[in-house]
Amino acid sequence: MDAFYASVELLRYPQLKGLPMVIGGGRRTVDEAIRNLPEGGTLADIPVEAFPRLKDYAGRGVITTATYPARQFGIGSAMGLMKAAKLCPQALILPVDFDEYRRFSRAFKQVILDIAPLMEDRGVDEVYIDFTNVPGGQRDGGRSLARLIQKSILDATGLTCSIGVAPNKLIAKMASEFDKPNGISVVYEGDLESRIWPLPCRKVNGIGPKADEKLKRFGIETVGQLAARDREWLIQNFGKATGAWMHEVSWGRDDRPVVTESEPVSMSRETTFDRDLHAVRDRAELGAIFTHLCEKVAEDLQRKGYVGKTIGIKLRYDDFRIATRDQTIDRFTADGKTIRQIGGQCLKRVPLERPLRLLGVRVGALAKAGSPEATAPTGAVRSTTEPASTTASLF
């Protein structure tokens, strides 16, 4: 989907179309701009001047997504809002509304399933689709079916998407970025040298910043330069599995199937604070945030029909160090109070003297609610073997 979160907001606030805008900084309660709603007016009647600007933002939030006009200033996802304010101070900022984004996510995916039922869900705004046996799927190299999906999604949701059509998931993922927004790119096997090899290595899904930096130290900046390296050389310098994988992907090889159903390993919620919070001075605030995270994880589990029995917490301190603890209980649960209780026990085993930047809650060892696995009796409670903190002030 094209700038998905921002595009959903533009349906709500069409007066912001064409303007640089970012989404991020926190979860929506009520937009400040709504306070300026004219009597008897709609959200579309709120004047642009009423919306907050990046230049006035203070905090440590990050950008979830940005409109294409904002991206022209060098603004992108995961960038700090304060940094983005220096690049484009006039950009508008809206808080996130995950409930609305999930609603639109379900809607566009249902449109796809009605046309091409072999679909792999890859998150809130991205899917893989197997066109192979869909009627008309091979017409015009798949372009005809891609056009139908684009039009159907637009008609049903008002949103645009970009589609990459290729022989496998690796190249399709890369091709989906070629002609954004609202583009269709068809890449054939014979296009590898002309369309894939000139791309930077970072364009390959799976080559992260550390691997890319190491490749550059060897003078490898493009996929073509990577393909020119001997397989054994890559294995020697990047390890057996990674080196062999790099060789395969540089030659456009990927035999992964489109997986229509995959079970999640865990579900989690976390939040980064606008300011550092301390377990003593900010105990009440931290306690409320922790309870809210536990309740939201429980809601996620219940909505998706899962239960879990390993409950964990994640902390990031003001010095960016991270601490995690978890505990496995003797029964599966999707109950917010139980998650809060066990999560609180995990907190007893971490130092809480330093201020905190981030707090997270996770439930793992998942099973389908009502399944034999979830209802069978299990053993005793188990936890990670970390010593309890004797100086912690718990929230």
N, C-alpha and C positions, 0 to 999 in steps of 0.2 A: 504494500500500500504506500502511496505517496505522502510523505510527511504526515503519517496517520493521525497522531494526536492533534497536530495543528489543523489538519483538514477537518476533523470532527468539530473543533472549536469554530472554524470558519462557517460551518453550517449553522451554528448557534449565533455567531456574530458576523454576518456577511459584510458588514460595513468595514471589516478589517482586511478584506481581500486585497492583495497586492502590496500590503504593508509588511515590513520586517516584524516578526513576532516570534517569541519563544514560549515554550511550555516548560515549567519547572519551578523548583523552589519550595514545593510543599503540596500537601493534599488539599483539594478544594473544600471549603466549608460554604461560604457565600462570597461570590466575586465582589470585590469592592466596587466595581463598576456598576453593579446592579443598584447600588444606592442612588445612582444618578438616573435611574429609569424614569422617563417622563410619565406623568399621570396618564393612565389609559394606554400607554405605549407598550411596545414589545422589546425584546432584547436587541432586535435590529435597530431600534430607535435610539439606543444609547449613543451619545456623541463620542467620537474617537478620542477627543480630548479627555474623556472621563477615565480612560484606561491607564493603569500604571505603566511607567516607562522603566527600562533597564537602568537608566542613570540614577534613579531614585532607590534602587534595590540595595539593601545591606544585609549580608548574610553569607552562608557558605553553601547554598543550594547549587545544584547542577542542572544543566539543560537536559530535558528528556527528548525534545525534538524542536526543530526550528522550521519556519516556513522558508521556501526557496529564496524570497527576497532577503531574508536574514542571512542565509547561507552565503550570499554573495559578498558579505563582509567578513567571511572567514569563521562564522559562528557554526558550531556543530554539536551533535549530541555528546553528552558526558562532559562538556566544557563547563567550567565554573561560571556562575552567573556574573560574578564580579569581573572576571576576565572578559566575558562577552560584553559587559557594559562599556569597557574601554574601546572595543572594536565598533560597537554600534549603540551608542547611548540612547538614541531615539527609538530603539526597538521596543515594542510593547511586550509585556510579560503577563501571562495568565497562569494560575495554578493548575495542577493536574486534576483530572476527574476520571479516575480509573474505572468507576462503575459505568460511565457513559462510553468509554473506549471499549470496554468488554462487550457492551451491548452491540455496538457497531461491528466488533470483531465477529461475534456470533452470527450477525446478519450477513456479512459478506462471505463468510465460510459456507453458510447454508446455500447461498446462491451458487457457489462453485460446486458443492456436492450434488445439487440438482442437475448440473450439466455433466460433471466429470467426477464420479463417486470415488475414484482412487486418489485421495488427497491426504497428504501428510501435514499435520498441524505443526508449525514451527514457531509458535508464539502468537502474540496478540495481532501482529500485522503481516505475517508471512506464512506461505504454504508452498509445498511442492505438489504438483499434479502430474499424474501419469496419463498422457494423451493416447498411449499406444492403441488401445482397443475402444476408444470413444468414437462413436459415429462422427465422421468428418474430421477426426483428430489429425489425420495425415495430410489433409488438403492444404495446399500452398505451404507445405512444410510446417504445418501447425499454426500458421498465422491466422487462418480463418476462425479456428476455435478460440484462439487467444482474443481476437476481436469480439467474439460473442461473449466471452467471460467479462471482458472490460465493460462492454455496453450493459450487460445484465447487472453488474455490480453498481455501475453508475445510476441505472434506472431505479434500483432497489434502495440505494443508500445515499446517492448524491456524491459519492467519493470516487476518486480515480486511483488506478493502480498501474504499475509497470510490470511487464511480463517478459521473461527470458525463456526462449524455447531452444532446447539443445538435446543432444543424444543422452546426456546424463545430468545428474544433480549438480555436480561440480561446475560445469560450464553454464548450466541454466541459471545458477545463483549469480555468477559473474555477469551474464548477459542481462539479467534483470536490472542491472545498474547502468547499462549503456545509454539508454534513451529516456531517463527520468526527466520530468514527470510524464505520466500517461503515455509511455512508449511501449513498443513491442520490438524485441530484437530476436531474430532467428539466427542461430549459429550452427553451421553444419560441421561435420567432422573435418572437412577439407579447409575450414576457416581457421584452424588452430594457429598456423604460422602468422597469418595476417591480422587476426583479431585478438588472440589471446597472448601470444608471445610478447608483443610490445608492452603489455600491462605491467605495472609495478608488482613485485612479489606480494605486497600487502593486499592486493586485490583477491588473492586466493584465500577462500574461507578456511581458516586453520593456521595460517601463517600470521602470528601475532607480532607485536612490536619488538620483542626480544629476539625472536628468530630472524626477523627482518634486519635488525641491527647487525646480527652476526653475519648474515648473508652479505650485507653491504661491506663488511670488513674484508670479505673475500672478493669484493668487486662484483658481486651479483646483485643487480638491482631490478632486473626484469624477469618475467617468467621464461622468456627465451634464453636468457643467460643461465637460468637455473637448469633448463632442459639440456643445455650444452655440457653441463658437468656430468662426469661419469657417475653411475649409480654407486659404485664402491667408494668413490671419493666422498659422496654425500653421507653414506653410512658411517665412514670413518670419522667424519666431522660433526655429524648430528645424531649419531646413534642408529642402531639397526632399524628400529621401527620408523622413526621420524625421517631418517635419510631415505629409506625405501619409499615411504609415502611421498616425500618431496619429488622423487624421481617420477613416480606415477602421475601425480597431479600436473607436473610441468609438461607432460605429454598428453594431458587432457583425459586421462584414464580414471574412471570412477564407476565401480560396479554396484554401488549401494542401491538397493531398491527403494521405491516409495513405500514407506511404512504407514499403513492406515491407522493402526492403533499401537500406541506405546505407553507403557505404564510409567508414571512419574516415580522417581526415586524418593523425592521429598517435596515438601511445600514449605515456604518460608515467607516471612515479612520482615523488613528492616527499614529503619529510617535514620537519616543523618540530621543532626540537630543544627539549627541556625547559630547556636552558640554552645560552647562547651558546658556540659552539665555535670554537677558533682553529686555523688551518692548521698552526701550529708546535707549540703546546702540546698540541693534541688530534689530532695527525696520525694516529695509529693508529686512534682511534675514528672519525674522519671517513673514513679510508680504508675501514674495514669497512662503514660506512653506504653509502658510494658504491658499493662492490662489490655490496652487497645490492640497492640500487636498480637497478643495471644488470642483475643476474640476474633480478629480478622483471619488469622491462620485457621482457627476452628471453622469459621464461615466458609473459607476456601475448601477445606476438607469436606464439609457437609454438602456444599453445592456440587462438588465433583464426585461425591460418593466414595470417599476414602476414609480410612482410619489409620492411625499409626501408633507405634509404641516406643519410639526413640525421640525424646524431646531434648532440644539443645538451644543454647543461647550463643550469641556472638557480640563481642564488644570491640570497639575501636577506641583507643585512648587518644588523648590530645597529642601524643608523640607518634601517632599513626601505628603503634603496635596493635596487634589483634589478639584477642583471647577468645577461645571457644571451649565450651564444656557441653557434655550431653549425658543423658541418663535414660536407660531402657527400663520400662516398667513391665509388669507381668500381665498386662492386658492392652488391647488396642483401644484407642480413644479418638474422638473428634470433639471432645468437650472442652470449651474454653477455660472453665475453672480448673480442670485437671491439668491442662497445658500450663496455666498460670502457676499452679502449685508446684509442679515438677520443675518448671523453668526457674521458679524462685529457689528451689533447692540447688539447681546448677549455679545460681548466682552466689550461693554461699561458698563456692569453691574457686572464686576468682578474686583477685585483689581489686578493691574499689577505691583506693586512695586517690588515684589520678583522675582528673576530669575526663569525661567521655565525649566522643564525637558522634558515635553511632551505636545503635542498639538493634539487635535482631533476634528473632525467634524462629526455630525450625522444627518441623516434625518429620521424622524419617521412618524407615522400616515400614513402608505403607502396604496396605492390603485393601481390597475392595470391601466396603461395608457389607456385612452379611455373608461374606464368603466363609468357607470352612476354615481357612487359615485365620481369619479374624475372630472366629467364635471359639476356636479350640483353646483349651487351657495351656498356659505357657509356664516358664520357670520363674525364678526369682528376679528381683530388681537388680540391674547391673548399671554401673556408671563408669565413666572414664576415670582412670586411676590418678587423679590429681588431688593434692592435699587441700584441705579446707583453708580458707583464709581466716585467720584469727582477728584481723583488724578491719574486716569489711563492715561497712554500714549498709545494710540491705534495704532495698526498696521493693 
